[in-house]
Amino acid sequence: MGMRKVFRGLVVAILVIAVFTAGCIGGTTPNSGKTTQGQSGTSTTTTTTTTAIQTTYPLTIKDDMNRTVTITKEPQRIVSLAPSITETLFYIGAGGKLVGVTQWDDWPPAVENITRVGGYGKYANVEIIANLSPDLIIADAYSLDILGKLEKIAPVVVVNPKDVNGIYHQIELLGKITNRQGQAVRVIEEMKANISRVTEKVKNLTRPRVFFLLSAYNGEYWTAGKDTFVDDVIRLAGGKNIFDDISGWGKPGREEILARDPEVIVLLPTSGIDATQLCDTFLAQTTAVKEGRVYTAKDANVYQRPSPRIALAVEEMAEFLHPAEFNLGFNPTACAVSSSSG
């Protein structure tokens, strides 16, 4: 569990930066030292010095939709239309620039005091956004339906990460446009270091077949295919996504799932089904359920949101797939019933 402590230590450091940023927006990027917790549990202090990198404005960039966007001066009033974007901005020390976020934004705690602009993406309230007089709007692809309306208010940057490398690119891009490049570099380096520790531990281990259960409603079982950050999480954690041959998010049929016979099932706490309830579905026929290798994630958001917290998902997934390597023990409960319903 040491790596999670390391990453959470970074979270505290970033939030401290955010507090300073809120009071001195537009200042230079500070250098910082940080204390980390080693895997052995022994405290070690590592000082990282990053040369302050200043963004020059006006700045013209290409966003993830290949749109050319010009930002005339350093943004001071930003509206975020996705929780993952908000999380990223806080990580890089630009949280103090936020004046509007969606109703679904719940991390970090400082977000509670920011004006809500309605739902996620296309469900945002354009009138509320306009009244906030933002000088920059940052959205993801889910906002494309209202992009024209948003562009009449302020410059709009659209990000669309599909895997962990895409998340790195998002952090780098947001660091550049908000004049927080130094912090962005540090966040990326810390993420890569933590993920690397996991991949090194599992690289020579057998990869179990994994079925990721995003949601289960009305007999439909949604999962993650290729070109998703969840597929990357499974791979980096030392597993084999049984549906890495479908594109994006999909709902494979019962026979498909049974034919691929997952050895491990990981479900989200928001999936709409409890792990024990799988015993009363066709999934009781899978090796995963028979052997009690069904795990529920602690926090659905670290898997669903393409933000720096994805590193926590990689670590937790690795613990599920290779518990012995992380000195963990789970209590498997095999199904008492086998049913063809579900």
C-alpha positions in Angstrom: 0.0 0.0 0.0 3.1 2.2 0.1 2.6 3.5 -3.4 -0.8 4.8 -2.6 0.7 6.8 0.3 3.3 8.3 -2.1 0.6 9.4 -4.5 -1.7 10.7 -1.7 1.3 12.6 -0.4 1.5 14.3 -3.9 -2.2 15.1 -3.6 -1.5 17.0 -0.3 1.4 18.9 -1.9 -0.7 19.8 -5.0 -3.6 21.1 -2.8 -1.1 23.3 -0.9 0.1 24.7 -4.2 -3.6 25.3 -5.1 -4.1 27.4 -2.0 -1.1 29.6 -2.8 -2.2 29.8 -6.4 -5.6 31.1 -5.4 -3.9 34.0 -3.7 -1.4 34.9 -6.3 -2.7 33.9 -9.7 -0.3 34.9 -12.4 2.8 34.5 -10.3 5.8 32.4 -11.2 5.9 28.7 -10.9 7.5 27.8 -7.6 10.1 25.1 -7.1 9.2 22.7 -4.3 10.6 19.9 -2.2 8.4 16.9 -1.2 8.5 14.1 1.3 7.4 10.7 0.1 6.8 7.4 1.8 8.9 4.5 0.4 7.5 1.0 -0.3 9.2 -0.4 2.7 7.4 2.1 5.0 10.5 4.1 5.7 10.2 7.8 5.2 12.6 9.3 2.7 12.9 12.9 1.6 13.4 13.7 -2.1 13.8 17.2 -3.3 12.7 17.8 -6.9 13.8 21.1 -8.5 12.0 22.0 -11.7 13.0 25.2 -13.5 10.0 27.5 -13.7 8.6 27.3 -17.2 6.6 30.4 -18.3 3.9 30.4 -21.0 4.1 33.2 -23.5 0.8 34.8 -24.5 -0.9 35.1 -26.8 -0.8 31.3 -27.1 -2.1 29.3 -30.0 -2.6 25.6 -29.5 -4.2 22.6 -31.2 -6.7 20.8 -28.9 -7.6 17.1 -28.9 -10.3 17.8 -31.6 -7.5 19.3 -33.8 -9.1 22.7 -33.3 -6.9 25.8 -33.4 -7.5 27.9 -30.2 -5.8 31.2 -29.4 -5.6 32.3 -25.8 -4.7 36.0 -25.7 -3.6 36.2 -22.0 -3.1 34.0 -19.0 -6.6 32.7 -18.0 -7.8 33.9 -14.7 -11.5 32.8 -14.8 -11.9 29.2 -16.0 -15.0 27.1 -16.4 -14.5 23.3 -16.4 -17.2 21.1 -17.9 -15.9 17.8 -16.7 -14.9 16.5 -13.2 -11.6 15.0 -14.7 -10.6 18.4 -16.0 -11.3 20.0 -12.6 -9.2 17.4 -10.8 -6.4 17.9 -13.3 -6.4 21.7 -12.8 -6.2 21.3 -9.0 -3.3 18.8 -9.4 -1.3 21.3 -11.4 -2.0 24.2 -9.1 -4.6 26.0 -11.3 -7.6 25.2 -9.1 -7.7 28.8 -7.9 -8.5 29.9 -11.4 -11.8 28.0 -11.5 -15.0 30.0 -11.3 -17.4 27.3 -12.6 -17.7 23.5 -12.4 -20.4 20.9 -13.0 -22.7 19.5 -10.4 -20.8 16.2 -10.5 -17.5 17.7 -9.4 -16.7 16.4 -5.9 -12.9 16.3 -5.7 -10.8 17.8 -4.2 -12.9 19.2 -1.2 -12.0 22.8 -2.3 -14.3 22.4 -5.2 -17.3 22.6 -3.0 -17.1 26.4 -2.9 -17.1 26.9 -6.7 -20.2 27.9 -8.6 -22.1 25.0 -10.3 -22.9 25.4 -14.0 -25.3 22.5 -14.3 -24.7 19.0 -15.6 -21.7 17.4 -17.2 -20.7 18.4 -20.8 -23.7 19.1 -23.0 -26.0 19.3 -20.0 -24.3 22.5 -18.7 -26.3 25.7 -18.4 -24.9 28.0 -21.0 -26.6 31.1 -19.4 -24.9 30.5 -16.0 -21.5 30.0 -17.8 -22.0 33.3 -19.6 -22.9 35.1 -16.4 -19.6 34.0 -14.8 -17.6 35.9 -17.6 -15.0 33.2 -18.0 -11.9 34.0 -20.1 -11.5 30.2 -20.9 -13.7 27.2 -21.0 -12.2 23.7 -20.9 -14.4 20.8 -21.9 -14.2 17.2 -23.2 -15.8 15.6 -26.2 -19.1 15.3 -24.3 -19.6 19.0 -24.8 -19.4 19.1 -28.6 -23.2 19.5 -29.0 -23.0 22.9 -27.3 -19.5 23.9 -28.6 -20.9 26.7 -30.8 -22.7 28.3 -27.9 -19.7 28.1 -25.7 -17.4 29.7 -28.3 -19.6 32.8 -28.2 -18.7 33.2 -24.5 -14.9 32.5 -24.4 -12.2 30.5 -26.0 -12.9 26.7 -25.6 -10.2 24.0 -25.3 -11.5 20.4 -25.8 -9.5 17.5 -24.3 -10.3 13.9 -25.1 -7.9 11.4 -23.4 -8.5 7.8 -24.4 -5.7 6.1 -22.5 -3.0 6.9 -19.9 -0.8 8.6 -22.5 -3.7 10.7 -23.4 -4.0 11.7 -19.7 -0.4 12.7 -19.7 -1.0 14.8 -22.8 -4.0 16.5 -21.1 -2.0 17.4 -18.0 0.8 18.8 -20.2 -1.7 20.8 -22.3 -3.6 22.2 -19.3 -0.3 23.1 -17.7 0.7 25.1 -20.8 -2.5 27.0 -21.3 -2.8 27.9 -17.6 0.9 28.9 -17.1 1.4 25.9 -14.8 3.9 24.0 -16.9 6.3 23.3 -14.0 3.7 21.7 -11.8 2.3 19.7 -14.8 5.8 18.2 -15.4 6.0 17.2 -11.7 2.6 15.6 -11.7 3.4 13.5 -14.8 6.7 12.4 -13.4 5.1 11.3 -10.2 2.4 9.4 -12.0 4.9 7.7 -14.2 7.1 6.7 -11.2 4.1 5.2 -9.3 2.8 3.3 -12.3 6.3 2.1 -13.1 6.6 0.6 -9.6 3.5 -1.4 -10.3 4.5 -2.6 -13.8 7.9 -3.7 -12.5 6.2 -5.8 -9.9 3.9 -7.6 -12.3 5.8 -7.7 -15.5 6.9 -11.4 -15.3 3.7 -12.7 -13.8 0.9 -14.6 -15.6 -1.8 -12.2 -16.8 -5.3 -13.3 -15.6 -8.2 -12.8 -17.9 -10.2 -9.8 -16.6 -13.8 -8.7 -17.1 -14.3 -5.1 -16.1 -17.9 -4.5 -15.1 -18.8 -0.9 -15.6 -22.6 -1.3 -15.2 -25.2 -3.9 -15.2 -28.7 -2.7 -15.9 -31.7 -4.4 -17.6 -29.6 -7.4 -18.4 -26.9 -5.4 -20.2 -23.3 -5.7 -19.0 -21.3 -2.7 -20.0 -17.5 -3.0 -20.1 -14.3 -1.3 -21.3 -12.7 -2.1 -24.7 -9.6 -0.9 -26.4 -9.0 2.8 -26.7 -10.2 3.4 -23.1 -8.1 4.3 -20.1 -9.6 1.3 -18.2 -8.1 -1.0 -20.8 -4.8 0.6 -20.1 -5.3 0.2 -16.3 -5.8 -3.5 -16.7 -2.8 -3.9 -19.0 -0.5 -1.9 -16.7 -1.7 -3.7 -13.7 -0.7 -7.1 -15.2 -4.0 -8.3 -16.5 -5.6 -9.2 -19.9 -8.8 -7.4 -20.7 -11.0 -10.1 -22.3 -12.7 -7.4 -24.4 -9.6 -5.6 -25.7 -10.7 -6.4 -29.2 -13.9 -4.2 -29.0 -13.6 -0.4 -29.5 -14.5 2.0 -26.7 -17.3 1.1 -24.2 -19.4 -1.8 -25.2 -22.1 -4.3 -23.9 -21.0 -7.8 -25.0 -23.6 -10.5 -24.9 -23.9 -13.3 -22.4 -22.5 -16.0 -24.7 -19.5 -13.8 -25.5 -18.6 -13.3 -21.8 -19.0 -16.9 -21.0 -16.9 -18.0 -24.0 -14.0 -15.8 -22.8 -14.4 -17.0 -19.2 -12.9 -14.3 -17.1 -10.6 -15.4 -14.2 -11.1 -12.1 -12.4 -14.1 -9.7 -12.4 -13.7 -6.2 -11.2 -16.8 -4.1 -10.8 -17.5 -0.6 -9.8 -19.5 0.3 -6.6 -21.8 2.2 -9.0 -22.3 -0.7 -11.4 -25.9 -1.4 -10.2 -25.0 -4.9 -9.0 -23.4 -6.2 -5.8 -20.6 -8.8 -6.1 -22.7 -11.4 -4.2 -25.5 -10.9 -6.7 -23.4 -12.2 -9.5 -24.1 -15.7 -8.1 -27.6 -15.3 -9.3 -26.7 -14.4 -12.8 -25.1 -16.3 -15.7 -21.7 -15.0 -14.5 -21.9 -17.7 -11.8 -20.6 -20.0 -14.5 -17.4 -18.1 -14.9 -14.1 -19.1 -13.3 -13.9 -15.7 -11.6 -17.2 -16.2 -9.7 -16.6 -19.9 -9.0 -13.3 -19.2 -7.4 -14.4 -16.1 -5.6 -12.2 -13.7 -7.6 -14.7 -10.8 -7.8 -13.5 -7.5 -6.5 -15.3 -4.2 -6.0 -13.3 -1.0 -6.5 -13.2 1.4 -3.6 -13.9 4.5 -5.7 -15.5 4.4 -9.1 -14.3 7.8 -10.0 -10.6 6.9 -10.1 -11.5 4.5 -12.9 -14.0 6.6 -14.7 -12.3 10.0 -14.7 -9.2 10.5 -16.9 -7.3 12.5 -14.3 -4.0 12.0 -12.5 -5.9 9.8 -10.0 -5.8 7.0 -12.6 -2.5 6.0 -11.0 -4.5 4.9 -7.9 -6.7 2.7 -10.2 -3.6 1.0 -11.6 -2.3 0.2 -8.2 -5.7 -1.1 -6.9 -6.2 -3.2 -10.0 -2.8 -4.7 -9.6 -3.6 -5.6 -6.0 -6.8 -7.4 -7.2 -5.0 -9.3 -9.9 -1.8 -10.1 -8.0 -2.6 -9.9 -4.3 0.4 -12.0 -3.2 2.8 -9.6 -4.8 1.4 -6.8 -2.6 1.3 -8.9 0.5 -2.5 -8.8 0.5 -5.0 -11.5 1.3 -8.6 -11.5 0.2 -11.3 -13.8 1.5 -12.8 -15.5 -1.6 -16.4 -16.6 -1.4 -17.5 -19.1 -4.0 -21.1 -19.1 -5.1 -23.5 -21.4 -3.3 -25.8 -21.1 -6.2 -25.4 -21.4 -9.9 -28.1 -19.9 -12.0 -28.7 -19.2 -15.7 -30.8 -16.1 -15.1 -29.5 -12.6 -15.4 
